[in-house]
Amino acid sequence: MRAPILIGEIELTEPVTAIRPPARHDGAAYNGAYLLVRIQHIPVGYVFLPPDAFGAAAVERKVWQELKPAINEGRRSVGLPGLEELPAGGIPEEPLLADQVDLPFVSVVVCTRDRTDSVLDTLRDLAGIHYARFEVVLVDNAPSSDATREAVLREFGADPRIRYVRELRPGLSCARNRGLREATADIVAFTDDDVRVDPRWLSGIARGFRAASNVVCVTGLIAAAELENEAQLYFHLREGWGAGVDRRVYDLAENRDASPLYPYTAGAFGAGANFAVSRRILKEIGGFDEALGAGTPAAGGEDLNMFMRIVLTGHRLVYEPSAIVRHVHRADLAGLSRQMYAYGSGCTAALTAILLDSTKARRELPSKVLVGVGHMRQQSSGVRGNETLPSGLMKREIAGFLAGPGLYLKGRRNLRRMSRKAEQ
């Protein structure tokens, strides 16, 4: 792949049409199209199309060549017959694949800080979501001005579903914990202020909670919102957030991952831009660790730490690909460099927190460290050898990995100092 790449999707219950790329501001042509393919809004896979295959017939041919097995496997799993070809008018909708009517009430928490324009886009998506019973709690975290509050109240003040809350303690975990306290539903869904939310996101979240018994956490697919330059493409290839279109169930019993690192494969469970959790269970296991996350020395890891604690305490987590958001990746190299360092430091900081708080982890983790190094190298294979992508970012991530444990300990010291000051 080489940027820029057009991002889009195909719904196979509708006729396949030609791809018509919009005009770019710089006049450059797209080097291809990366399309998420769905049936009744449920993902079945991706296809990549070169610029000379944007016609309707070429798109249909490519989809069928690459996704026929997945499409028919999905149909047979719910008792539907396989297809020999794509129907000209689209695949007929089937009641077996439709969302159930009895959907639970959900609280959505969005945390933000000084990103007024971006969070307004996210709130507009949420206001138009196809879901009957939900609320949105916007947590404005230690803002430098009233700009976000004024803009939100001006545009959404009359919408009873959306509430503005200000949390003065800085740090994403502090903001997430405030949102958890403010939420009124037991299922609390979290997303970020730099994503675009799919209209059926919450239906996917609900589907994940129905996927198995005793599910207390659901993560979803985080697709790229755009791949306009090499920085965004690097992040897309390195993190692979949107790659998985198969549901996964994780626990400590029959649903263990094959990785020798499991259950310390933090990033395999999902990411903080798209997840939902039982408010009751998360409170029982202590909420979000406030020494982790953006705004702390570790700069991240609160989501990964929480996912691992969910599984390690004997609960069940489901990755549900039909719960979709689209993430706007960093478009500038300096921002991406800071982000990759934070991803590294957040990962090992999250593991350090587990190590300090779990006797089981202290027995298991040391022997897995070398395996983890090999796992990280394998994950980086998507960006190695591509000369069009920025260089030096893997070193920044490794530097973050090495710094993470010390940064987490610093974060814990900072929390103790703040607590002592509050008591004085």
C-alpha positions in Angstrom: 0.0 0.0 0.0 1.0 3.6 -0.7 -0.8 6.7 0.5 -3.1 8.3 -0.2 -5.7 5.5 -0.1 -9.5 6.0 -0.3 -11.4 4.7 2.6 -14.9 3.4 2.1 -17.3 0.5 2.6 -19.7 -1.7 0.6 -23.1 -2.9 1.9 -23.9 -6.2 0.0 -27.6 -6.0 0.5 -27.4 -3.1 -2.0 -26.2 -3.2 -5.6 -22.5 -2.9 -6.0 -21.6 0.4 -7.7 -18.5 2.0 -9.1 -16.1 3.8 -6.8 -16.0 7.5 -7.4 -13.2 9.1 -5.4 -13.8 12.7 -4.3 -11.4 15.4 -5.6 -8.4 15.9 -3.3 -7.4 19.4 -2.2 -3.8 18.8 -3.5 -5.0 17.3 -6.9 -3.3 14.0 -6.3 -5.0 10.8 -7.3 -5.7 8.0 -4.8 -3.4 4.9 -5.1 -6.3 2.6 -4.4 -9.4 2.0 -2.3 -9.6 0.1 1.0 -13.2 -1.0 1.5 -14.9 -2.6 4.5 -17.5 -5.1 3.2 -20.7 -5.6 5.2 -23.9 -7.6 5.0 -26.8 -6.1 7.0 -24.2 -3.9 8.6 -22.1 -6.9 9.9 -18.5 -6.9 8.6 -17.4 -9.9 6.5 -14.0 -8.6 5.4 -11.9 -6.0 3.5 -10.9 -5.6 -0.1 -8.2 -3.4 -1.5 -8.7 -2.2 -5.1 -6.1 -0.6 -7.3 -7.2 2.6 -9.2 -7.8 0.7 -12.4 -10.4 -1.5 -10.7 -12.9 1.1 -9.5 -15.7 0.1 -12.0 -18.8 -1.7 -10.6 -18.0 -5.0 -12.4 -14.4 -5.0 -11.2 -15.4 -4.2 -7.6 -18.0 -7.0 -7.6 -15.5 -9.4 -9.0 -12.9 -8.6 -6.4 -15.3 -8.8 -3.5 -16.6 -12.2 -4.7 -13.1 -13.6 -5.4 -11.8 -12.7 -2.0 -14.8 -12.9 0.3 -17.0 -15.7 -1.1 -15.8 -18.2 1.6 -16.4 -15.8 4.4 -19.8 -14.7 3.1 -21.0 -18.3 2.8 -19.5 -19.4 6.0 -21.4 -16.6 7.8 -24.6 -17.5 6.1 -24.3 -21.2 6.9 -23.5 -20.5 10.6 -27.1 -19.0 10.9 -28.8 -21.7 8.8 -28.9 -19.9 5.5 -27.8 -21.5 2.2 -24.6 -20.5 0.5 -24.5 -18.3 -2.6 -23.0 -19.2 -6.0 -22.7 -15.5 -7.0 -23.6 -12.1 -5.8 -27.2 -11.3 -6.7 -27.4 -8.3 -9.1 -29.7 -6.3 -6.9 -27.8 -7.2 -3.7 -28.1 -10.0 -1.2 -31.7 -10.2 0.2 -32.0 -9.1 3.9 -32.6 -12.0 6.3 -34.5 -11.8 9.6 -31.9 -14.2 11.1 -29.3 -11.5 10.7 -31.4 -8.6 11.9 -30.8 -6.9 15.3 -33.0 -8.1 18.1 -35.7 -5.6 19.2 -35.1 -5.8 23.0 -31.9 -3.8 23.3 -30.5 -2.6 26.6 -30.2 1.0 27.8 -26.6 2.2 27.3 -24.6 5.1 28.8 -22.0 6.4 26.4 -19.0 8.3 27.9 -16.9 10.6 25.7 -13.9 12.2 27.4 -12.3 15.3 25.9 -9.9 18.1 26.6 -9.5 21.3 24.4 -10.6 19.6 21.2 -13.9 21.4 20.6 -14.3 20.9 16.8 -13.4 17.2 17.0 -15.7 16.3 19.9 -18.6 18.1 18.2 -18.2 15.8 15.2 -18.3 12.8 17.6 -21.4 14.1 19.4 -23.1 14.7 16.0 -22.5 11.1 15.1 -23.9 9.9 18.5 -26.9 12.2 18.2 -27.9 10.5 14.9 -27.1 6.9 16.0 -29.7 4.2 15.2 -30.4 3.0 18.7 -33.5 3.7 20.8 -32.3 3.9 24.4 -29.1 5.6 25.3 -27.5 8.6 27.0 -24.3 10.5 26.4 -22.1 11.8 29.2 -19.4 14.2 27.9 -16.6 14.6 30.4 -14.6 17.8 29.8 -11.3 17.0 31.5 -9.5 20.0 33.1 -10.2 22.3 30.1 -8.1 25.4 29.6 -11.3 27.4 28.7 -15.1 27.2 28.5 -15.0 26.9 24.7 -16.1 23.2 24.6 -18.8 23.7 27.2 -20.3 26.7 25.4 -20.2 25.0 22.0 -21.7 21.8 23.3 -24.5 23.6 25.2 -25.2 25.8 22.2 -25.6 22.8 19.8 -26.9 20.1 22.1 -28.3 21.9 25.1 -31.8 21.0 24.1 -31.1 17.3 23.7 -31.9 15.5 26.9 -29.8 12.5 26.0 -26.5 14.5 26.1 -25.1 15.8 29.4 -22.0 17.9 29.9 -19.8 17.2 33.0 -16.5 18.9 33.9 -13.8 16.9 35.7 -11.2 19.1 37.2 -8.6 16.4 38.0 -6.5 16.0 34.9 -5.9 12.6 33.3 -7.9 10.3 31.1 -8.5 7.8 33.8 -9.8 10.4 36.1 -12.2 11.5 33.3 -13.2 7.9 32.6 -13.9 7.2 36.3 -16.0 10.4 36.5 -18.0 9.2 33.5 -18.5 5.8 35.2 -19.9 7.6 38.2 -22.2 9.8 36.2 -23.5 7.0 34.0 -27.0 5.6 34.9 -27.0 2.4 32.8 -25.1 -0.7 33.8 -23.6 -1.0 30.2 -21.3 1.9 29.8 -19.7 2.4 26.3 -16.6 4.5 25.9 -15.3 6.2 22.8 -12.9 9.0 22.1 -13.2 12.6 20.8 -11.2 11.8 17.6 -13.5 9.1 16.1 -16.5 8.9 13.8 -19.1 6.7 15.2 -21.0 4.2 13.0 -24.8 4.7 13.1 -25.2 1.1 14.4 -22.3 1.1 16.8 -24.4 0.5 19.9 -26.4 -2.3 18.2 -23.0 -4.0 17.7 -22.1 -3.4 21.4 -25.4 -5.0 22.4 -24.7 -7.9 20.0 -21.4 -8.5 21.7 -23.0 -8.7 25.2 -25.4 -11.3 23.8 -22.6 -13.3 22.1 -22.0 -15.5 25.2 -22.9 -15.9 28.8 -21.4 -13.8 31.5 -19.9 -11.2 29.2 -18.8 -8.1 31.1 -16.8 -6.3 28.5 -17.1 -5.8 24.7 -14.6 -4.2 22.4 -15.2 -3.3 18.8 -13.6 -2.7 15.4 -11.7 0.5 15.1 -11.3 1.2 11.4 -9.3 4.0 9.8 -11.3 7.1 9.0 -8.8 8.2 6.4 -5.4 7.2 5.0 -4.3 10.5 3.4 -0.6 10.4 4.0 2.3 8.2 5.1 1.9 9.0 8.8 -1.7 7.7 8.8 -0.8 4.7 6.8 2.1 3.8 9.2 -0.3 3.8 12.1 -2.9 1.8 10.2 -0.3 -0.9 9.3 1.4 -0.9 12.6 -1.6 -1.1 14.9 -3.9 -3.2 12.7 -7.0 -2.1 14.7 -9.5 -2.6 12.0 -8.2 -5.9 10.6 -10.3 -8.4 12.6 -13.8 -9.1 11.3 -14.3 -12.3 13.3 -15.9 -12.3 16.7 -13.6 -13.5 19.5 -14.4 -14.5 23.1 -11.7 -14.3 25.7 -11.6 -15.8 29.2 -9.4 -18.1 31.3 -11.2 -21.3 30.4 -12.0 -22.7 27.0 -11.7 -19.3 25.2 -8.0 -18.7 25.6 -5.9 -17.1 22.9 -3.2 -19.3 21.3 -0.5 -16.7 22.0 2.0 -17.8 24.6 1.7 -14.3 26.1 -2.0 -14.7 26.9 -3.7 -13.2 28.9 -1.0 -10.5 28.9 -1.5 -9.8 25.2 -3.0 -6.4 26.1 -3.5 -5.0 22.6 -5.2 -8.2 21.3 -8.3 -7.4 23.4 -9.1 -4.0 21.8 -8.4 -0.4 22.5 -9.9 2.5 24.4 -11.5 4.2 21.5 -14.2 1.5 21.3 -15.3 -0.6 24.2 -18.2 -1.1 26.7 -18.2 -2.6 30.1 -20.5 -3.5 33.0 -20.4 -0.6 35.3 -21.0 -2.8 38.3 -18.2 -5.2 37.5 -15.7 -2.4 36.7 -16.4 -0.8 40.0 -15.9 -4.1 41.7 -12.4 -4.5 40.2 -11.4 -0.9 41.0 -12.3 1.2 38.0 -9.6 2.7 35.8 -6.1 3.0 37.3 -5.5 6.7 37.6 -1.7 6.3 37.4 -2.3 5.3 33.7 -3.7 7.0 30.7 -3.2 10.3 28.8 -2.3 13.1 31.2 -0.1 10.8 33.4 3.7 10.1 33.0 2.9 6.8 31.4 0.7 8.6 28.8 -1.5 5.6 28.1 -2.3 2.0 29.1 -5.5 2.5 31.2 -7.6 0.6 28.6 -5.1 -2.2 28.2 -4.8 -2.6 32.0 -8.5 -2.7 32.4 -9.0 -5.4 29.7 -6.4 -7.6 31.3 -7.9 -7.2 34.8 -11.3 -8.1 33.4 -10.0 -11.4 32.1 -7.6 -12.1 35.0 -10.4 -11.8 37.5 -12.3 -14.5 35.8 -14.7 -12.5 33.6 -15.4 -12.8 29.9 -14.5 -10.3 27.2 -15.9 -10.3 23.7 -14.4 -8.6 20.6 -17.5 -7.8 18.4 -16.5 -6.5 14.9 -20.0 -5.1 14.2 -19.5 -2.4 16.8 -17.6 0.0 14.6 -16.0 3.4 15.0 -13.6 5.1 12.6 -10.4 6.6 14.1 -8.8 9.7 12.7 -5.1 8.8 12.8 -2.4 11.4 13.4 -1.6 13.1 10.1 1.7 14.8 11.2 4.9 13.0 11.9 5.6 14.8 15.2 2.2 13.9 16.6 2.6 10.3 15.4 6.0 10.1 17.0 4.6 11.2 20.4 1.8 8.7 20.0 4.0 5.8 19.2 6.2 6.6 22.3 3.0 6.8 24.4 1.7 3.5 23.0 5.0 1.8 24.0 5.1 3.4 27.5 1.4 2.8 28.1 1.8 -0.9 27.2 4.6 -1.7 29.6 3.1 0.6 32.3 -0.1 -1.3 32.1 1.8 -4.6 32.5 3.7 -3.1 35.4 0.5 -2.3 37.2 -0.7 -5.9 36.7 2.6 -7.2 37.9 2.5 -5.1 41.1 -1.1 -6.0 41.9 -1.3 -9.6 41.0 0.5 -12.6 42.6 -0.4 -14.7 39.5 1.2 -12.1 37.2 4.4 -12.1 39.3 4.6 -15.9 38.7 3.8 -15.8 35.0 5.0 -12.6 33.5 8.8 -12.8 33.9 9.0 -15.9 31.8 7.0 -14.3 29.1 9.2 -11.2 28.6 11.4 -12.7 25.9 8.3 -14.1 24.1 6.9 -10.6 24.2 9.9 -9.1 22.4 9.4 -11.6 19.6 5.7 -10.9 19.5 6.4 -7.1 19.1 8.8 -7.8 16.3 6.2 -9.9 14.5 3.6 -7.2 14.9 5.9 -4.7 13.3 6.2 -6.7 10.1 3.5 -4.7 8.4 5.7 -1.6 8.4 9.2 -3.0 8.0 10.6 -2.8 4.5 8.1 -0.2 3.2 10.3 2.7 2.1 7.4 5.0 1.6 6.7 5.0 5.3 8.3 7.2 8.0 11.4 5.8 9.6 12.5 5.9 13.3 9.1 5.3 14.7 9.8 1.8 15.9 12.7 3.1 17.9 10.4 5.7 19.5 8.0 2.9 20.4 10.8 0.7 21.9 12.0 3.7 23.9 8.5 4.0 25.3 8.4 0.3 26.1 11.7 0.7 28.1 10.5 3.8 29.9 7.0 2.6 30.8 7.6 0.8 34.1 9.5 3.8 35.6 6.8 6.2 34.3 4.1 4.1 35.9 5.9 4.2 39.3 6.2 8.0 38.9 2.5 8.2 38.2 1.7 6.3 41.4 4.0 8.6 43.4 2.2 11.6 41.9 -1.2 10.1 43.0 0.0 9.6 46.6 1.2 13.2 46.7 -2.1 14.5 45.4 -3.9 12.4 47.9 -1.8 13.7 50.8 -2.4 17.3 49.6 -6.2 16.7 49.5 -6.2 15.4 53.1 -4.3 18.5 54.4 
